[in-house]
Amino acid sequence: MDGGAGNNPGAAGTVTFSVDGGTSAASATVDAGGVAIFRTALLAVGDHVIKAQYNADGGGQPSVSSDLKLAVR
């Protein structure tokens, strides 16, 4: 899942990813292209919901994504 400030080049901060409504599964720093990436091989087979929360640094607007539904088969 890519997350960030709407893929906004020049954005700064981190993105916190959560899985199935739980606490944070991972955090990633937004790169120069405005993207933060979450990769995992630890999801069990079944349906999952992933959400990204952008934590802006210095003047940016924090935001939360809509749910991304993911089926692991």
N, C-alpha and C positions, 0 to 999 in steps of 0.2 A: 504494500500500500504506500503510495506517495502521499505526503501531506505537506502542507506549508501555508504560506500566505498567498493562496491562490496562484501558486507558481509565479510569484512576484519577484523578479530579480532585484536584489538589493535588500530584501527582507532579512531581518535578523531575529534570532531567538531559537526556541526549541519547540518541538512537537512531542507531546506525550500521547502515546497510543494505549488504549485500553481494550480488553477483549471480554466479551460477554458481560459487560456492566461492572466488571471487577476493578480493582485498583490498577494503577499503571502497569502495563506489560513491558514497556520500553520507552525510552526517550531518545530523540535524535536531534542533532543540531541542524538548523536550516542552512543549506549550502548557498553559495553565491548565486545560484540559479533560482533560489526561492523554494527548494525542494528538501524534504526530510523523508527518509526511507525507513520502513519497518519491515524486517524479514524475520521469519521464524519457521522452524520445522517442528515445533512442539505442540501444534494444535491437534487434538484428538479428532478422529473421524466423527463427522456430524455437522450440524449447522452452528455457525458462530456469528457474532455481531462485533465489528471493530469500529472504534470511534477515535478520531484524532482531535486533540486540543492544541491549538497554536498559542504558545506563550510568548508574546511579542517582547522584544527588547527595544528600548529607546524610541518611543513615539509611535510604534506600530499598534494596531488594534488586535487584541486577543480575540480568538474565535474558536468555535467548536463545530466539527463536521456533523453532517447527518450520519445516520447509521450506514455502514457498509455491511451488507449481508454476504457471508462467505460460506460455501458448502465444501467441506473436506470429504473426499470420497476415497 
